[in-house]
Amino acid sequence: MLTLPDNARGLVAFAHGSGSSRFSVRNIAVAQELNARRFATLLFDLLTPQEEDDRANVFNVGMLGKRLVAAVDWLQGLEPAVACLPVGLFGASTGAAAALIAAAQLPDRIAAVVSRGGRPDLAGEALPHVRAPTLLIVGGADVGVIELNEEARTWLGGLTALEIIPGATHLFPEPGAMDAVIGHASRWFERYLQAPTPVRAAS
């Protein structure tokens, strides 16, 4: 589901969490707000229906990260109006780990990352290699996940921020919680979604 508004200023690819899909109501709500702010969006399924039947695939963040890299590669082959846009990633739950793995592998192409209720800790050894500015959004009542995000943040290699939504649980169903997520994510992409500075090897 690729949406390209007029005069798009960047593109955000979504990596959904376990048990979700490109039809995630929460991710669609974020995408629609980003579209209104002139960001193109790509929502797609990281797994086929058959692959989803094996629960191990849902938590195979290494494979999910490779799928996300493949999606970014696919975008580069589209029409110039899409291929030239700086790319950001929005990951939810396990999809946040996939987004960070992809950002670590594509430092010259991923300009910004946002995690919603994510498990960035699952990205493991990839974390220090992430150079894109990364925003971690967590519910204030998401017990245990806050601590995992705080720990992962200490390992991230680039600029980071942690936003805690008071009273919100893991899926942010509370009144106003998703609105807060959308606001934080939109402002982060408005601030940081621009062509990243190429990473050059040390001489």
Phi, psi and chi 1 to 4 in degrees:
 res  aa     phi    psi   chi1   chi2   chi3   chi4
   1 MET       -   91.3  -64.3  162.7   59.2      -
   2 LEU  -100.9  120.9  176.6   63.4      -      -
   3 THR  -115.3  125.0  -58.0      -      -      -
   4 LEU  -123.4   97.9 -176.5   64.1      -      -
   5 PRO   -71.6  163.2   25.7  -31.4      -      -
   6 ASP   -62.2  140.7  -67.9  -23.7      -      -
   7 ASN    53.2   45.3  -59.6  -47.4      -      -
   8 ALA   -59.0  140.2      -      -      -      -
   9 ARG  -101.2   -8.8   55.8 -157.6  -69.7 -169.2
  10 GLY   177.9  175.7      -      -      -      -
  11 LEU  -134.4  136.3 -174.3  148.1      -      -
  12 VAL  -116.8  121.7  178.5      -      -      -
  13 ALA   -97.5  137.5      -      -      -      -
  14 PHE  -103.1  136.7  -75.7   70.5      -      -
  15 ALA  -118.0  107.0      -      -      -      -
  16 HIS   -78.9  167.3   57.8   74.1      -      -
  17 GLY   -90.9 -176.7      -      -      -      -
  18 SER   -60.9  135.2   57.0      -      -      -
  19 GLY    77.7    6.4      -      -      -      -
  20 SER  -114.3 -175.5 -171.3      -      -      -
  21 SER  -157.8 -173.2   73.1      -      -      -
  22 ARG   -65.2  -12.3   66.0 -172.7 -176.0  -80.6
  23 PHE   -93.8   11.9  -60.3  112.6      -      -
  24 SER   -54.6  121.4  162.6      -      -      -
  25 VAL   -61.2  -38.7  173.5      -      -      -
  26 ARG   -68.7  -45.3  -66.7  172.0 -177.8   83.3
  27 ASN   -66.9  -36.3  -77.6   -7.2      -      -
  28 ILE   -62.9  -38.8  -71.6  173.9      -      -
  29 ALA   -63.5  -41.4      -      -      -      -
  30 VAL   -64.3  -45.3  177.0      -      -      -
  31 ALA   -60.2  -41.4      -      -      -      -
  32 GLN   -63.8  -39.0  -71.6  175.7  -22.0      -
  33 GLU   -67.2  -39.6  178.3   59.5   27.4      -
  34 LEU   -65.0  -38.6  -69.6  173.7      -      -
  35 ASN   -60.3  -40.3  -65.2  154.1      -      -
  36 ALA   -65.2  -24.4      -      -      -      -
  37 ARG   -97.1   17.5  -60.6 -172.7 -173.1 -144.1
  38 ARG    69.8   35.0  -67.0 -165.1  -63.2  110.6
  39 PHE  -107.2  132.7  -70.7  107.3      -      -
  40 ALA   -73.4  154.0      -      -      -      -
  41 THR  -136.5  149.1   52.6      -      -      -
  42 LEU  -129.4  115.9  173.5   67.7      -      -
  43 LEU  -112.0  126.9  -66.0  105.5      -      -
  44 PHE  -149.7  164.6   71.9  105.0      -      -
  45 ASP   -89.4  130.0  -67.8  -20.2      -      -
  46 LEU   -76.9  -22.1  -69.1  164.9      -      -
  47 LEU  -129.6  152.5  -62.1  171.5      -      -
  48 THR   -77.1  161.5   66.5      -      -      -
  49 PRO   -55.7  -37.0  -28.1   36.4      -      -
  50 GLN   -67.3  -40.1  -66.3   75.4   20.3      -
  51 GLU   -66.6  -32.7  -71.5  171.0  -25.5      -
  52 GLU   -66.5  -22.2  -73.3 -179.8  -12.3      -
  53 ASP   -66.5  -22.0  -70.6  -22.1      -      -
  54 ASP   -97.1  107.1 -176.6  -10.8      -      -
  55 ARG   -60.8  -24.3  -69.9  -67.7  -67.2  171.8
  56 ALA   -62.8  -32.2      -      -      -      -
  57 ASN   -65.9  -34.0  -72.1  -29.9      -      -
  58 VAL   -61.9  -31.5  173.0      -      -      -
  59 PHE  -106.0   10.5  -66.5   95.8      -      -
  60 ASN   -85.7   79.1 -173.6  -15.7      -      -
  61 VAL   -66.9  -26.2  -65.2      -      -      -
  62 GLY   -62.8  -45.5      -      -      -      -
  63 MET   -66.8  -40.8  179.8  178.2   70.2      -
  64 LEU   -63.4  -37.9  -60.2  179.7      -      -
  65 GLY   -62.8  -40.4      -      -      -      -
  66 LYS   -63.8  -37.9  -70.1  179.5 -179.4  177.8
  67 ARG   -64.1  -38.5  -63.2  -77.1  171.8   88.4
  68 LEU   -69.2  -39.8 -166.5   50.3      -      -
  69 VAL   -59.6  -42.3  167.9      -      -      -
  70 ALA   -62.7  -36.8      -      -      -      -
  71 ALA   -66.3  -40.8      -      -      -      -
  72 VAL   -65.2  -40.1  174.6      -      -      -
  73 ASP   -60.2  -41.0  -73.1  -19.4      -      -
  74 TRP   -61.6  -41.4  174.8   76.7      -      -
  75 LEU   -60.7  -36.3  -70.3  168.3      -      -
  76 GLN   -65.4  -20.0  -64.4  -64.7  116.2      -
  77 GLY   -94.3    2.5      -      -      -      -
  78 LEU   -85.7 -175.0  -62.9 -178.3      -      -
  79 GLU   -56.8  152.5   60.5 -173.4  -86.2      -
  80 PRO   -54.3  -33.1  -27.8   35.2      -      -
  81 ALA   -61.6  -24.6      -      -      -      -
  82 VAL   -98.0  -47.4  175.8      -      -      -
  83 ALA   -61.2  -27.3      -      -      -      -
  84 CYS   -84.7   -7.8   70.9      -      -      -
  85 LEU   -76.3  139.8  -65.3  173.9      -      -
  86 PRO   -64.4  145.5   22.8  -31.7      -      -
  87 VAL  -112.0  132.3  177.6      -      -      -
  88 GLY  -117.3  162.8      -      -      -      -
  89 LEU  -125.6  138.0  -58.0  175.5      -      -
  90 PHE  -122.5  114.7 -177.0   97.1      -      -
  91 GLY  -118.0  141.1      -      -      -      -
  92 ALA  -119.8  138.5      -      -      -      -
  93 SER    54.3 -126.4 -169.3      -      -      -
  94 THR   -64.7  -24.2   51.0      -      -      -
  95 GLY   -63.2  -24.4      -      -      -      -
  96 ALA   -66.7  -38.8      -      -      -      -
  97 ALA   -64.8  -41.8      -      -      -      -
  98 ALA   -61.1  -40.5      -      -      -      -
  99 ALA   -63.2  -40.7      -      -      -      -
 100 LEU   -71.4  -35.7  -69.6  167.4      -      -
 101 ILE   -63.5  -43.9  -70.7  171.1      -      -
 102 ALA   -64.1  -41.4      -      -      -      -
 103 ALA   -63.4  -36.8      -      -      -      -
 104 ALA   -66.4  -35.1      -      -      -      -
 105 GLN   -80.7  -21.0  -66.8 -177.8   19.5      -
 106 LEU  -125.1   58.7  -58.8  172.3      -      -
 107 PRO   -64.5  -24.3   25.2  -35.8      -      -
 108 ASP   -84.6   -7.0  -69.1  -14.4      -      -
 109 ARG  -123.0  -23.8  -68.9  158.2   69.4 -174.2
 110 ILE   -96.4  118.9  -56.9  -55.9      -      -
 111 ALA   -96.0  -24.6      -      -      -      -
 112 ALA  -161.5  151.1      -      -      -      -
 113 VAL  -134.3  139.6  178.3      -      -      -
 114 VAL  -127.3  134.6  172.8      -      -      -
 115 SER  -114.5  128.4  162.6      -      -      -
 116 ARG  -112.7  114.2  170.0  178.9   65.4   82.0
 117 GLY    54.6   38.2      -      -      -      -
 118 GLY   -88.4  170.7      -      -      -      -
 119 ARG  -116.7   67.9  -71.6  -68.1  -52.1  -83.5
 120 PRO   -62.1  -24.1   24.6  -35.5      -      -
 121 ASP   -59.1  -27.8   56.1  -64.7      -      -
 122 LEU   -69.9  -14.0  -64.5  177.8      -      -
 123 ALA   -74.2  -15.6      -      -      -      -
 124 GLY    52.2 -121.5      -      -      -      -
 125 GLU   -66.7  -13.7  -64.9  178.5   -5.1      -
 126 ALA   -73.8  -24.0      -      -      -      -
 127 LEU   -54.6  -47.2  -68.0  173.5      -      -
 128 PRO   -65.7  -15.7  -21.1   33.6      -      -
 129 HIS   -93.8   -0.7  -58.1  -73.0      -      -
 130 VAL   -79.7  121.3  176.0      -      -      -
 131 ARG  -105.8  -17.5  -65.9  -70.3  176.4  -97.0
 132 ALA   -70.1  138.5      -      -      -      -
 133 PRO   -53.9  128.2  -25.6   35.8      -      -
 134 THR  -124.6  126.7  -60.5      -      -      -
 135 LEU  -107.8  125.8  172.9   63.1      -      -
 136 LEU  -105.5  118.6  -52.3  174.3      -      -
 137 ILE  -111.3  125.1  -54.5  175.0      -      -
 138 VAL  -135.2  145.3 -171.2      -      -      -
 139 GLY   -74.0  139.7      -      -      -      -
 140 GLY   -65.7  -19.6      -      -      -      -
 141 ALA  -107.6   14.4      -      -      -      -
 142 ASP   -86.9   78.9 -162.7   -1.5      -      -
 143 VAL   -59.0  130.5  179.7      -      -      -
 144 GLY    91.4  -38.4      -      -      -      -
 145 VAL   -72.5  -34.0  175.5      -      -      -
 146 ILE   -57.8  -46.9  -65.0  175.0      -      -
 147 GLU   -64.2  -38.6  -69.1   76.4   11.9      -
 148 LEU   -64.4  -37.8  -68.3  172.1      -      -
 149 ASN   -70.1  -40.1  -85.2 -101.8      -      -
 150 GLU   -62.4  -41.6  -70.5  174.3  -24.4      -
 151 GLU   -66.8  -45.2  174.4   66.6   17.4      -
 152 ALA   -62.1  -35.7      -      -      -      -
 153 ARG   -60.6  -34.3 -173.5 -175.8  176.8 -163.8
 154 THR   -67.8  -18.5   66.4      -      -      -
 155 TRP   -97.9  -15.7  -70.9   98.4      -      -
 156 LEU   -65.6  140.9  -77.3  164.3      -      -
 157 GLY   -84.7  -17.9      -      -      -      -
 158 GLY  -112.8 -164.1      -      -      -      -
 159 LEU   -64.8  136.5 -176.7  149.6      -      -
 160 THR  -138.3  159.7   65.8      -      -      -
 161 ALA  -149.2  150.9      -      -      -      -
 162 LEU  -123.3  121.7  174.8   65.1      -      -
 163 GLU  -113.7  123.7  -70.7  -72.0   -8.6      -
 164 ILE  -107.5  123.1  -62.9  176.6      -      -
 165 ILE   -88.7  110.0  -49.9  -59.3      -      -
 166 PRO   -55.9  131.6  -24.8   35.5      -      -
 167 GLY    77.8   -5.3      -      -      -      -
 168 ALA   -84.0  142.9      -      -      -      -
 169 THR   -96.8 -170.9   50.8      -      -      -
 170 HIS   -58.0  -40.4 -171.3   61.5      -      -
 171 LEU   -97.3    5.5  -65.1  179.0      -      -
 172 PHE    54.9   46.9  -59.2   89.7      -      -
 173 PRO   -81.6  -11.5   33.0  -36.5      -      -
 174 GLU   -65.8  149.8  -66.0   77.1   16.0      -
 175 PRO   -54.4  126.6  -26.4   35.2      -      -
 176 GLY    84.5  -11.3      -      -      -      -
 177 ALA   -67.2  -48.0      -      -      -      -
 178 MET   -68.0  -31.9  -89.3  -53.5  -60.7      -
 179 ASP   -60.9  -39.0  -69.8  -23.4      -      -
 180 ALA   -66.6  -42.0      -      -      -      -
 181 VAL   -59.3  -48.0  168.8      -      -      -
 182 ILE   -60.3  -41.5  -69.2  169.5      -      -
 183 GLY   -63.3  -47.4      -      -      -      -
 184 HIS   -64.0  -45.3  -73.7  -56.2      -      -
 185 ALA   -63.6  -44.4      -      -      -      -
 186 SER   -62.3  -43.8  -62.0      -      -      -
 187 ARG   -66.8  -35.0  -70.9 -171.9  -68.9  -87.3
 188 TRP   -64.4  -46.1 -168.3  -98.4      -      -
 189 PHE   -67.7  -36.9  -74.1  126.4      -      -
 190 GLU   -61.8  -33.1  -74.9 -177.1  -32.4      -
 191 ARG   -83.0  -38.7 -175.8  171.1 -175.7  179.7
 192 TYR  -116.8   -9.9  -66.0  110.5      -      -
 193 LEU   -81.5   85.8 -172.7   46.2      -      -
 194 GLN  -144.2  164.3   49.3 -167.3  -58.1      -
 195 ALA   -53.2  124.7      -      -      -      -
 196 PRO   -71.2  153.9   24.7  -32.0      -      -
 197 THR   -72.4  128.1  -58.0      -      -      -
 198 PRO   -55.4  139.0  -23.7   34.2      -      -
 199 VAL   -89.0  122.7  175.5      -      -      -
 200 ARG  -111.6  142.1  -66.6 -179.4  174.7   85.1
 201 ALA   -68.3  146.4      -      -      -      -
 202 ALA   -66.7  139.5      -      -      -      -
 203 SER   -82.7      -   56.9      -      -      -
